[in-house]
Amino acid sequence: MLPITGLEIGTIPASVLVCGDPARATKTATRLQDAELLSEHREYRIYRGVYDDLPVAVCSHGVGAAGAAIAFEELIAAGARCLIRIGTCGGLQPHVLDGHLVVATAAVDTTGYGRQVAPPGYPAVADWQLVQALTSATNSTNAKYTAGIVLTTDHFYGGVETFDTPHYPTLASANVLAVEMECAALFIVGSLRKVQTAAILAVDGNVLEERESMEAYDPHRSIVQRAVEAEIEIALKALAIAALRVAAAGNE
């Protein structure tokens, strides 16, 4: 049994969705046939079921890169080979607005976690084939989305500005689309462990218009929840597309 998540090796299928909120994991599990709760320890709530004849797991990973990376590592140890994050983000471009979706192709890593597990300058990059599966699945819907680079940071509520504090206007000028807190960890773990990783994010506010604050932040708005519902279905379709491509390649 793995020490943090409580998973047993071999119990997780190759295709997995990951998300911060345990309630979102439960919501996603309702889309699966024969869904069962495998484990629930700390912030990690893990289900297994079937989507369109494809075995799928879904796991919550909490907030922040370090804790999320534990989930990613143990999911991979338990059998995961294709992981898609279904999360939320704050827009960093004028056209990245509430209710839109962002397909993350890579992440600017400003996390302490990233500095401690990989050499300086190590890129946090999504798997291009899984990104293709996500964009293909998104194109089959009416969802508004943009694909590109996101920022992964450790802080949510701001403190004192330091040399290490990401400067949102500068990153926006560099065409970074959005800010969130776990994608870089997912992509780095994927590269280190040689598994496929990608992410699709629902936009919840624009940090250029208004910075994160307890007074302004409200993740429960209907426009955000509709985007989350859309990304769940898109990510499940993307897992199915990716699995079919792997099967086809194996038959060549």
C-alpha positions in Angstrom: 0.0 0.0 0.0 1.4 3.4 -1.0 2.1 5.6 2.1 0.2 8.9 1.5 -2.7 8.1 -0.8 -3.4 4.6 0.6 -3.5 3.2 -2.9 -2.4 -0.4 -3.7 0.0 -0.8 -6.6 -1.9 -2.1 -9.7 -5.3 -0.7 -8.7 -5.1 2.4 -10.9 -5.8 2.2 -14.6 -3.6 3.9 -17.2 -6.1 6.8 -17.8 -6.5 9.3 -14.9 -8.1 12.7 -14.2 -6.7 14.8 -11.4 -8.2 17.9 -9.8 -7.6 20.0 -6.7 -11.0 19.8 -5.1 -12.2 16.4 -3.6 -15.8 17.5 -4.4 -14.8 17.8 -8.1 -13.4 14.3 -8.0 -16.8 13.1 -6.7 -18.6 15.1 -9.4 -16.4 13.6 -12.0 -17.0 10.1 -10.7 -20.7 10.5 -11.4 -19.8 10.5 -15.1 -18.3 7.0 -14.8 -20.0 3.7 -14.9 -19.5 1.4 -11.9 -17.7 4.1 -10.0 -16.2 3.0 -6.7 -14.2 4.9 -4.0 -10.8 3.4 -3.8 -9.2 5.5 -1.2 -9.6 8.7 0.8 -6.7 10.0 2.8 -6.0 13.7 3.6 -6.9 15.7 0.5 -6.6 12.7 -1.8 -10.0 11.2 -2.8 -9.7 8.6 -5.4 -12.4 6.8 -7.5 -12.2 4.2 -10.3 -14.8 3.5 -12.9 -15.4 3.2 -16.7 -16.0 5.8 -19.3 -17.0 4.7 -22.8 -15.5 1.2 -22.1 -12.3 2.8 -20.9 -11.2 2.2 -17.3 -10.6 5.6 -15.7 -9.6 6.9 -12.3 -10.0 10.3 -10.8 -8.0 11.7 -7.9 -8.1 15.0 -6.0 -4.7 16.5 -5.1 -5.4 19.5 -3.0 -4.0 23.0 -3.5 -0.3 23.6 -4.4 2.5 21.9 -6.3 4.2 19.9 -3.5 1.1 18.1 -2.2 -0.2 17.6 -5.7 3.1 16.0 -6.8 2.7 13.4 -4.1 -0.6 12.3 -5.7 0.9 12.3 -9.2 3.9 10.1 -8.0 1.7 7.6 -6.2 -0.9 7.4 -9.0 2.0 6.6 -11.4 3.4 4.0 -9.0 -0.1 2.5 -8.8 -0.5 2.2 -12.6 -1.3 5.7 -14.1 0.3 6.4 -17.5 -1.9 9.2 -18.9 -2.9 12.0 -16.5 -5.0 15.1 -17.3 -5.6 17.9 -14.8 -9.1 19.4 -14.7 -8.6 22.6 -12.7 -9.3 26.4 -12.6 -7.1 29.4 -13.3 -7.1 33.2 -13.4 -6.8 34.8 -16.8 -3.6 36.8 -17.7 -4.8 38.0 -21.0 -7.7 40.3 -21.9 -9.4 37.6 -23.9 -9.0 34.9 -21.3 -12.3 35.5 -19.4 -14.7 33.9 -17.0 -16.1 30.7 -18.2 -13.5 30.2 -21.0 -11.2 27.2 -21.0 -7.4 27.0 -21.3 -5.5 24.0 -22.6 -2.0 24.2 -21.0 0.8 23.3 -23.4 3.5 24.2 -20.8 4.0 26.0 -17.5 6.3 28.8 -16.3 7.4 27.1 -13.1 7.9 29.5 -10.1 7.3 26.8 -7.5 9.7 25.7 -4.7 8.8 22.1 -5.6 10.2 22.5 -9.1 13.5 23.9 -7.9 14.0 21.0 -5.7 13.3 18.0 -8.0 14.8 19.1 -11.4 17.8 21.0 -12.6 17.6 24.8 -13.1 15.8 25.7 -16.3 14.2 22.3 -16.6 11.1 22.8 -18.7 7.6 22.0 -17.5 5.9 20.8 -20.7 2.8 18.9 -21.4 2.8 15.8 -23.6 2.1 17.0 -27.2 0.0 14.0 -28.1 -2.2 14.4 -25.1 -2.5 18.2 -25.8 -3.7 17.2 -29.3 -6.3 14.9 -27.8 -7.5 17.7 -25.5 -7.8 20.2 -28.4 -9.5 17.6 -30.6 -12.1 16.9 -27.8 -12.6 20.6 -27.2 -13.1 21.4 -30.8 -16.0 18.9 -30.9 -17.8 21.2 -28.4 -18.9 24.8 -28.5 -16.6 25.8 -25.6 -14.4 28.9 -26.0 -10.8 28.0 -25.3 -7.2 29.0 -25.9 -4.1 26.8 -25.9 -0.8 28.0 -24.6 1.5 28.6 -21.7 0.3 29.0 -18.1 2.0 30.2 -14.9 2.3 27.9 -11.9 2.9 29.7 -8.6 3.0 28.7 -4.9 1.0 31.7 -3.6 -2.6 32.6 -3.9 -3.2 35.4 -1.5 -0.4 38.0 -2.0 2.1 39.0 0.6 5.1 41.4 0.4 6.5 41.7 -3.1 9.9 40.0 -3.4 12.4 39.1 -6.1 10.7 35.7 -6.5 7.1 37.1 -6.8 5.8 36.6 -10.3 5.0 39.9 -12.0 1.7 39.4 -13.8 2.0 42.3 -16.3 5.4 41.0 -17.4 4.2 37.5 -17.8 1.1 38.7 -19.7 3.5 40.6 -22.1 5.3 37.2 -22.7 1.9 35.7 -23.8 1.3 33.6 -20.7 -2.4 32.9 -20.7 -3.3 32.2 -17.1 -2.1 31.5 -13.6 -2.7 28.4 -11.5 -0.9 26.3 -8.9 -0.2 22.7 -10.0 0.4 22.3 -13.7 4.2 22.7 -13.6 4.4 19.9 -11.0 2.3 17.6 -13.1 4.3 18.2 -16.2 7.7 17.9 -14.4 6.6 14.6 -12.8 5.3 13.4 -16.2 8.7 14.1 -17.8 10.7 12.5 -15.0 8.6 9.4 -14.9 8.0 9.1 -18.7 4.2 9.3 -18.6 1.8 11.5 -20.5 0.5 14.6 -18.8 -1.7 17.5 -19.8 -4.2 20.0 -18.4 -7.4 21.8 -19.2 -8.5 24.7 -16.9 -11.7 26.6 -16.4 -11.1 30.4 -16.2 -12.3 31.9 -12.9 -11.6 35.6 -13.0 -8.8 37.7 -14.6 -6.0 38.7 -12.3 -5.0 41.6 -14.5 -8.4 43.2 -13.8 -8.5 42.2 -10.1 -5.9 40.4 -8.0 -6.7 37.4 -5.8 -8.4 38.3 -2.6 -10.7 36.8 0.0 -13.2 39.6 -0.7 -13.3 39.2 -4.5 -12.7 35.5 -5.1 -15.8 33.4 -5.6 -15.3 30.0 -7.3 -18.9 29.0 -6.9 -20.3 31.3 -9.6 -22.5 29.5 -12.2 -20.4 30.6 -15.1 -17.3 28.9 -13.6 -19.3 25.8 -12.6 -20.5 25.5 -16.2 -16.9 25.7 -17.5 -15.9 23.0 -15.0 -18.7 20.7 -16.2 -17.5 21.3 -19.7 -13.8 20.5 -19.0 -14.7 17.3 -17.2 -16.5 16.0 -20.2 -13.8 17.2 -22.6 -11.0 15.6 -20.5 -12.8 12.3 -20.4 -13.2 12.4 -24.2 -9.5 13.2 -24.5 -8.6 10.2 -22.4 -10.7 8.0 -24.7 -9.0 9.6 -27.8 -5.5 9.1 -26.4 -6.3 5.4 -25.5 -7.5 4.7 -29.0 -4.3 6.2 -30.5 -2.2 4.1 -28.2 -4.1 1.0 -29.2 -3.8 1.8 -32.9 -0.1 2.4 -32.6 0.3 -0.9 -30.8 -1.5 -2.7 -33.7 0.7 -1.3 -36.4 
